[in-house]
């Protein structure tokens, strides 16, 4: 992930998002569930990872400590495996 960010790629990660039965409906029988949530990573330093979080419609860059980020990233969710990541490159015309 660090190499992709440093190379200027668009990096999207899947993170766990603890939810309740009200969000996922009848798919879960009375238990909480990790549903799909995604963040666009934009940078990092020694202490923090920086991202855009489209789920919150915040137009500012947010950050998490590496510890918090890695905990959420390692959860996975119902749609993807833990530690899933996609990186995209923009081709120049």
C-alpha positions as CSV (number, residue, x, y, z in Angstrom):
1,X,0.0,0.0,0.0
2,X,2.8,2.4,0.9
3,X,4.5,1.8,-2.5
4,X,1.3,2.4,-4.4
5,X,0.6,5.7,-2.6
6,X,4.2,6.8,-3.1
7,X,3.9,6.0,-6.8
8,X,0.9,8.4,-7.0
9,X,-1.7,5.6,-7.6
10,X,-5.3,5.8,-6.4
11,X,-5.5,3.4,-3.5
12,X,-8.8,2.0,-2.2
13,X,-9.0,-0.2,0.9
14,X,-11.8,-2.2,2.3
15,X,-12.3,-1.8,6.0
16,X,-14.6,-3.4,8.6
17,X,-17.6,-1.3,9.6
18,X,-19.3,-2.7,12.6
19,X,-23.1,-2.3,12.1
20,X,-26.3,-3.5,13.6
21,X,-29.2,-5.6,12.4
22,X,-31.1,-2.5,11.4
23,X,-28.5,-1.8,8.6
24,X,-28.1,-5.2,7.2
25,X,-31.7,-6.3,7.6
26,X,-32.7,-10.0,7.9
27,X,-29.3,-11.3,6.6
28,X,-28.0,-11.5,10.2
29,X,-29.9,-13.2,12.9
30,X,-29.7,-10.6,15.7
31,X,-26.0,-10.1,15.7
32,X,-23.7,-7.2,14.7
33,X,-22.0,-7.6,11.3
34,X,-19.1,-6.1,9.5
35,X,-20.6,-4.7,6.3
36,X,-18.7,-3.1,3.4
37,X,-17.0,0.2,3.8
38,X,-14.2,1.7,1.7
39,X,-11.6,4.5,2.0
40,X,-9.4,6.2,-0.5
41,X,-5.9,6.5,0.9
42,X,-4.0,9.7,0.0
43,X,-0.9,9.7,2.2
44,X,0.9,8.5,5.3
45,X,3.7,9.4,7.7
46,X,5.3,7.6,10.6
47,X,2.3,8.0,13.0
48,X,-0.8,8.3,10.7
49,X,-2.5,7.2,7.5
50,X,-4.5,9.9,5.6
51,X,-7.6,9.2,3.6
52,X,-10.8,10.4,2.1
53,X,-13.9,8.7,3.4
54,X,-16.8,8.9,1.0
55,X,-19.1,7.2,3.4
56,X,-19.1,10.3,5.6
57,X,-19.3,12.7,2.6
58,X,-16.5,14.7,4.3
59,X,-14.6,16.8,1.7
60,X,-11.5,17.0,3.9
61,X,-8.7,14.6,4.4
62,X,-9.1,12.5,7.6
63,X,-6.6,10.4,9.4
64,X,-6.2,7.4,11.7
65,X,-3.3,6.2,13.7
66,X,-1.6,3.2,12.0
67,X,-2.8,1.0,14.9
68,X,-6.5,2.0,14.4
69,X,-6.2,1.7,10.6
70,X,-4.6,-1.7,10.6
71,X,-7.2,-3.0,13.1
72,X,-10.1,-2.0,10.8
73,X,-8.3,-3.1,7.6
74,X,-7.7,-6.6,9.1
75,X,-11.4,-7.1,9.9
76,X,-12.5,-7.5,6.3
77,X,-16.3,-7.4,5.8
78,X,-19.0,-9.5,4.2
79,X,-18.0,-8.5,0.7
80,X,-14.2,-8.9,0.8
81,X,-11.3,-10.6,2.5
82,X,-9.3,-8.9,5.3
83,X,-6.5,-6.5,4.1
84,X,-8.1,-6.1,0.6
85,X,-6.7,-3.2,-1.5
86,X,-7.0,-1.9,-5.0
87,X,-4.7,0.5,-6.7
88,X,-5.4,2.4,-9.9
89,X,-3.2,4.3,-12.2
90,X,-4.3,7.1,-14.4
91,X,-3.0,6.9,-17.9
92,X,-1.8,10.1,-19.5
93,X,-3.4,10.9,-22.9
